[in-house]
Amino acid sequence: MITVHHLNNSRSQRVLWMLEELEVPYEIQRYERDPETMLAPESLKEVHPLGKSPVITDGDLVVAESGAIIEYLAHTYGKDTMLPEGGGQAWLDYTYWLHYAEGSLMPPLVMRLVFEKVKTSPMPFFVKPVAKGIADKTNQMFLGPMIRTHLDFVESHLAKNTWFLGDNLSAADIQMSFPLEASVARGIVGSNRPHITTWVERVHARPAYQKALEKGGEYDFA
């Protein structure tokens, strides 16, 4: 039996979605973020030294890192449904989007979130204007243009494809869900990128996604 070590409001929600799509039995071990720091509890380090979620255990196997988990599940339980057939361009596209989600798209989104939090964090009154100015300038000059380039790229791809590999859902879509859900929920994606918005709505409409949401609990991006 697979156990998903599930942290609320985290990337592990897409692991639950993947398992529901595959109709693979699993159980959930729940962990709650610290309400002040929003960090994972120390108890997660008993599962994996980094204390991060998601982590799954499958028998004696421990698999950490979102992309590694998605790939493991796709190869072990979803060869006929979540992976492209054979090699060639389809396989390269699958591999690209699977790694692009966390390797290219998420870093500037996370940095943007950090700088936004800097502006609202407690600090001496005489420091606050300086910190806010640095955060605003960084987002305006560096992160903003980078994020726009990435989202324009994704929008262009989804304008020509129902899912990331064409007409059929794949593990690449599961992996891409978190950054795109976050972008829509935080208002980074607006009416100027309708294909991303439509794709997220398509994800949310899937019965397997809705089942995963019911089991996973609190999740701000749905």
C-alpha positions as CSV (number, residue, x, y, z in Angstrom):
1,M,0.0,0.0,0.0
2,I,1.3,3.4,-0.9
3,T,1.4,6.0,1.8
4,V,1.4,9.7,0.9
5,H,3.0,11.9,3.5
6,H,0.7,14.8,2.8
7,L,1.3,18.4,3.9
8,N,-1.7,20.8,3.7
9,N,-1.5,23.5,0.9
10,S,1.5,21.8,-0.7
11,R,2.8,20.1,-3.9
12,S,1.7,16.8,-2.4
13,Q,-1.9,17.5,-3.6
14,R,-0.9,16.7,-7.1
15,V,0.4,13.4,-6.0
16,L,-3.0,12.5,-4.6
17,W,-4.5,13.6,-8.0
18,M,-2.0,11.4,-9.8
19,L,-3.0,8.4,-7.7
20,E,-6.7,9.0,-8.2
21,E,-6.2,9.2,-12.0
22,L,-4.4,5.9,-11.8
23,E,-7.0,4.4,-9.5
24,V,-4.2,3.1,-7.3
25,P,-5.1,2.4,-3.6
26,Y,-3.3,4.6,-1.1
27,E,-3.5,6.0,2.4
28,I,-2.7,9.5,3.6
29,Q,-0.4,10.4,6.5
30,R,-1.3,14.1,7.3
31,Y,1.0,16.8,8.4
32,E,0.1,20.5,9.2
33,R,2.1,23.6,8.6
34,D,3.2,25.7,11.4
35,P,0.6,28.5,11.4
36,E,3.2,31.2,12.0
37,T,6.2,30.1,9.9
38,M,4.1,28.0,7.4
39,L,6.9,25.5,7.5
40,A,6.4,21.7,7.6
41,P,6.6,20.1,11.0
42,E,9.8,18.4,12.3
43,S,8.0,15.0,12.2
44,L,8.4,14.9,8.5
45,K,12.1,14.4,9.0
46,E,11.4,11.0,10.4
47,V,10.3,10.0,6.9
48,H,12.9,11.9,4.9
49,P,16.0,13.9,6.2
50,L,14.9,17.1,4.5
51,G,11.5,17.1,6.1
52,K,9.8,18.2,2.9
53,S,6.5,17.1,1.3
54,P,5.6,15.3,-0.8
55,V,7.1,12.0,0.2
56,I,5.6,8.6,-0.5
57,T,6.4,5.2,0.8
58,D,5.6,2.1,-1.3
59,G,6.5,-1.0,0.7
60,D,10.1,-0.5,1.6
61,L,10.7,2.2,-0.9
62,V,10.8,5.9,0.1
63,V,10.4,8.4,-2.8
64,A,10.8,12.1,-2.3
65,E,10.7,15.1,-4.7
66,S,7.6,15.8,-6.7
67,G,9.1,15.0,-10.1
68,A,10.7,11.8,-8.9
69,I,7.4,10.7,-7.3
70,I,5.4,11.5,-10.5
71,E,7.9,9.6,-12.6
72,Y,7.9,6.6,-10.3
73,L,4.1,6.4,-10.2
74,A,3.9,6.9,-14.0
75,H,6.4,4.1,-14.7
76,T,5.2,1.7,-12.0
77,Y,1.5,2.1,-12.2
78,G,0.5,4.1,-15.3
79,K,2.5,3.0,-18.3
80,D,-0.5,2.7,-20.5
81,T,-2.2,5.9,-19.4
82,M,0.3,8.5,-18.2
83,L,3.3,8.1,-20.4
84,P,3.7,8.7,-24.2
85,E,4.1,5.7,-26.3
86,G,7.7,4.8,-27.4
87,G,10.4,7.5,-27.8
88,G,10.8,10.3,-30.3
89,Q,9.5,13.8,-29.9
90,A,6.5,12.9,-27.7
91,W,8.9,11.4,-25.1
92,L,11.1,14.4,-25.2
93,D,8.2,16.7,-24.8
94,Y,6.9,14.7,-21.8
95,T,10.4,14.8,-20.2
96,Y,10.7,18.5,-20.9
97,W,7.4,19.6,-19.3
98,L,7.9,17.2,-16.3
99,H,11.2,18.9,-15.5
100,Y,10.3,22.4,-16.6
101,A,7.6,22.8,-13.9
102,E,10.0,22.8,-11.0
103,G,13.3,23.5,-12.8
104,S,12.3,26.7,-14.7
105,L,8.7,27.9,-13.8
106,M,8.6,27.5,-10.1
107,P,11.8,29.3,-9.0
108,P,10.8,32.8,-10.1
109,L,7.3,32.3,-8.7
110,V,8.7,31.3,-5.4
111,M,11.1,34.2,-5.4
112,R,8.2,36.6,-6.2
113,L,6.2,35.2,-3.2
114,V,9.2,35.6,-0.9
115,F,9.7,39.3,-1.9
116,E,5.9,39.9,-1.5
117,K,6.1,38.5,2.0
118,V,9.1,40.7,2.8
119,K,6.9,43.8,2.2
120,T,4.4,42.7,4.9
121,S,6.8,41.1,7.4
122,P,7.3,42.8,10.8
123,M,10.4,45.1,10.9
124,P,11.5,48.4,12.3
125,F,9.5,51.3,10.7
126,F,12.7,53.0,9.4
127,V,13.7,49.8,7.5
128,K,10.3,49.0,6.0
129,P,10.4,51.6,3.2
130,V,13.9,50.4,2.1
131,A,12.8,46.7,2.2
132,K,9.6,47.5,0.3
133,G,11.5,49.5,-2.3
134,I,14.0,46.7,-2.9
135,A,11.2,44.1,-3.1
136,D,9.2,46.2,-5.6
137,K,12.2,46.9,-7.7
138,T,13.3,43.3,-7.8
139,N,9.8,42.2,-8.9
140,Q,9.5,45.0,-11.4
141,M,12.9,44.7,-13.1
142,F,13.8,41.1,-12.7
143,L,11.1,38.6,-11.6
144,G,8.2,40.2,-13.4
145,P,9.7,40.1,-16.9
146,M,11.0,36.5,-16.3
147,I,7.6,35.3,-15.1
148,R,5.8,37.0,-18.1
149,T,8.2,35.3,-20.5
150,H,7.5,31.9,-19.0
151,L,3.7,32.3,-18.8
152,D,3.6,33.6,-22.4
153,F,5.6,30.5,-23.4
154,V,3.1,28.2,-21.6
155,E,0.1,30.2,-23.0
156,S,1.4,29.8,-26.5
157,H,1.8,26.0,-26.1
158,L,-1.7,25.5,-24.5
159,A,-3.3,27.6,-27.3
160,K,-2.4,24.7,-29.6
161,N,-2.9,21.8,-27.2
162,T,-5.7,20.6,-24.9
163,W,-3.1,19.0,-22.5
164,F,0.6,19.4,-22.5
165,L,1.2,16.4,-24.8
166,G,-1.8,17.1,-27.0
167,D,-5.2,15.5,-26.6
168,N,-4.5,13.2,-23.7
169,L,-3.7,13.9,-20.0
170,S,-0.2,12.7,-19.0
171,A,2.0,12.8,-15.9
172,A,3.4,16.1,-17.4
173,D,0.1,17.8,-16.7
174,I,0.0,16.5,-13.1
175,Q,3.5,18.0,-12.6
176,M,2.6,21.3,-14.3
177,S,-0.6,21.8,-12.2
178,F,0.9,23.3,-9.1
179,P,2.7,26.3,-10.6
180,L,-0.2,27.1,-13.0
181,E,-2.8,26.8,-10.3
182,A,-0.7,29.1,-8.1
183,S,-0.3,31.6,-10.9
184,V,-4.1,31.8,-11.5
185,A,-5.0,31.9,-7.8
186,R,-2.5,34.8,-7.1
187,G,-3.7,36.8,-10.1
188,I,-0.5,36.5,-12.0
189,V,-2.4,34.9,-14.8
190,G,-5.4,37.1,-15.9
191,S,-7.7,37.5,-18.9
192,N,-4.7,38.0,-21.1
193,R,-3.8,34.3,-20.9
194,P,-7.1,32.6,-21.4
195,H,-5.6,29.2,-22.4
196,I,-3.8,28.8,-19.1
197,T,-7.0,29.7,-17.2
198,T,-9.0,27.2,-19.3
199,W,-6.4,24.5,-18.7
200,V,-6.6,25.0,-14.9
201,E,-10.4,24.9,-15.1
202,R,-10.2,21.7,-17.1
203,V,-7.9,20.2,-14.4
204,H,-10.4,21.2,-11.6
205,A,-13.3,19.6,-13.5
206,R,-11.7,16.2,-13.6
207,P,-13.5,13.7,-11.2
208,A,-10.1,12.3,-10.1
209,Y,-8.9,15.8,-9.2
210,Q,-12.1,16.4,-7.2
211,K,-11.7,13.1,-5.3
212,A,-8.1,14.0,-4.5
213,L,-9.2,17.4,-3.2
214,E,-11.8,15.8,-0.9
215,K,-9.2,13.5,0.5
216,G,-6.4,16.0,0.8
217,G,-8.2,18.7,2.6
218,E,-7.2,22.4,2.7
219,Y,-5.7,23.6,-0.6
220,D,-5.8,27.2,-1.5
221,F,-5.2,26.8,-5.2
222,A,-8.4,24.9,-6.1
